Amino acid sequence: MRHHWSQVAFIHWAVDPAHIAPLLPKHVRPDVLGRTTYLGLIGLRIHVLLGGRLSVPRLGVFNETHLRVYSVDRHGHRGAVFLVLNADRLVTSAFARFALRVPYTWSPSEITHAEAVATYTTIRRWPAGPDRLRFAVRIGDPIPEAAGVDQFVTARWSMHSRWLGKSVRVDVDHPPWRLFAAELADLDLPVQFLAEARLPVRLGDPVSVLWSPGVTTTVGFPVPV
């Protein structure tokens, strides 16, 4: 499949790898920078591209927010594991959850812009809703080249997941992100959202906040880990 990912906000917190390890698929371990790994809250708009160029009308355009952590498998492939995903298309969410075994939840959402501030709002009605997830980032200057934590959390070319009882890897291919420095302008992150993912409910201040206008990407097929 080909997607265009746009209006992407990245917010990351440092977390203990020991908290993350039990959440990962078999044969996958936390990827670390030094002795630390990271939890990401990501908001974006996804366009599924028909023939690699044109957006699929209505069902192929949706907003998404997700929580993810970072992983490396026994073959050395570095990727991300999605703990909670929200999408505002019911059919898309149901297909991904029940056919592909990706943990999507249908959650009406919107992305709005006011001057240099991008705001992401998601209403989660299930499993314990309704709850509102809301965050906003103030977009700053472009980053010529990502380094350190910024590079670690954005240079991800695979997803690790469980599918039909097995651990799999799905590779993605896209140009380097065009990244902008950003700062967190607002955050309303329900405790239930973290508890659902079995994560610590106190995160402290984020260590990295970024924004990107987006990339066009190719998503591969699942392969066993």
N, C-alpha and C positions, 0 to 999 in steps of 0.2 A: 504494500500500500504506500501511497505518497500522501503526506500531510503538509499543510502549512501551519506552523505554530506561531501565533502573533500575540503582541501585548503581554509579554511574559514577565512576571514578577517573581524573583527568587528571594526568599527570606530563610536564613539558616542560623541554627543554634548548635553549639558544641554539646555533644552528649558522650556519655561513657559507652565504649563498645560493648561492655558487659550487659547493658540494658538492651542493646540491639540484637545481639547474637541469637537469643531464643526466638526472635520474630522472623528469622530468615529461612528460606527453603533449605532442604538437605544439600550438602556439598557446597554450601555458600557460607562465607564468613564476613564479618564487618570489614570494610575497607577503611584504613586509617591513614591519617596524616600526622606523623609523629605517633602519639599514643591516643589520639582523639579521632572520633568520627562525628558525623553531622546529621542533623535532622532538618529536612527542607520542607517549607510550606510554599507551594508553587501555585500561581494563578495564571491562566492563559486562555486564549481562544484557539480552537482547532478547526481547520478547514480540511475535510477529506477531499482529495483532488481526483476528479474523474479523468482518466487518461493521463494522469500526471500533471494536468494543467488547470482544469476548471473545477471549482467547488461544486460538490454535490448539493443541490438545493435543499434547504431546510434541515433534513436529517443529518446532513454532512457538515453542518456548521454548528458548533456548540461551545459553550464556556465550560471550563474545567478548573477545579481546585483539587490539589492532592497533597498528602503527606508522604514523603519518601525518605529512605535512608540509603546508605551506600555500601556496596558489596563487591566481593571478589570471589570467583569460583575456584575450584581445585585445578583448573587449567590456566589460571591467571587472568581470565577475562574480568575486567572491572566494569561494574554497572550500578544500577539502582534497583531497589525493591520498593514497590508502591504499597503502602500500608492501608491507606484510605483514599478513595477517589470519588469525586462528586462531578456529575455532568448534568446539564440542564436539558437533555433530550431523553425522554422516557424510553423510547424504542432502542436508542443507542445504548443506554445504560443496561437495559434488560438483556440485550443480545450479548454485550460484553460480560455481564455477570454470569449468565447461565450457560452460554455457549462457549465462551472463551475462558471462563473461570477467573476473570479479572474483577477485583472487588469494587466495582462501580456502584454508586447509589444515585438515584435520580434526585437532583436537588436544584430547584430553580435558582438562577444566578444572573448577575449582570456585571459588566465592566464599564465604568464610567471614567471620564477624564475632565478635570477642571484645571486649566492652565497646566502646571507641571506635575500635578498629583493624579495618579491612577488609583482608582478604588475598586476593590473586588468584594462583592457581596454574594453570599450563598445561604439559602434557607434549607436546612437539612430537616426533613420530615420523618426520617427513618434512620436507624432503628429506635432512637429514643427522643425524637424531635417533638415539636419543632424547635430548632435552635438556629441562631444566626451566626454565621462565620463571616467576619468582615475585617479586611485589612486594606491599608492604603500606603503607597510609597510615593515619596517626592523624588522625581527624576532629576539627576544632576548631569555632570559632564560625562562624555564618552571615555571609556577606558581603552587606551591603545592596545594593551595586551594583558590578559588576565594572568594573575600569578597567585601563589599561595592558596588560601582557602577558596578564593574566587575561581581559580582554575580547577581545583579539585572537585568542586560541586557542579561545575557546568560542563566539563570535558568528559561526558559520559556517553558511551557508544553502545551500551547494551542495557537490557532490562532482565533481571532474574525474577522468576515467578514459579508457581506450582500450577501444573496443568495435567488433569486426569491422573492425579496422584504422583506425578513425577516432577522433578526440578528441571526447568528449561531456561534457556537464554534466548532473548529476541534482540537482534542487533539493529541498530539504526545508523544511518549515514546522512550527514548534513554538513554544510560549511561551518567554519567557526562562528560562534555567536558574536553578534555586534552588541557589546555590553555597555551599559551606562551605570555609573555610580548612583546609588539611591540611598535614601534614609527612610526609616519607618515612620510614617506620619500618623498611623492609627492601627490598632490591633484589638479585635474582639474575638478571642479564640476560646470557644466553650470547653470547659473541663471534660465534658462528655466526648468531645472530638478526640482528645488525647487518650482518654480512658479506653475508647473503642479500639485504638491501635495498641493498647497495652504499653503506653509510654509514660514517663514521669510527667506529673501534672504541673510542675514548676520548671520553667525553662530558662529564666533569667533574660538577659538582653541578647539580641541576635548579634552574631559575629560577622555576618555578611548580609548586605541587602543590595540587590542588583535589579536592573530592568533591561529588557531587550525588545526591540521592535519585532524580532522573530527570525525564523529560518524555515526553509522548505526541506523536508526530510523524507527519506525512504525507510520504511519499516519492514524488516525481514520476517521470515517464518520462524516459529519456535524450533529450537534444536535441543537435544538432551544435554544436561550438564554432567 
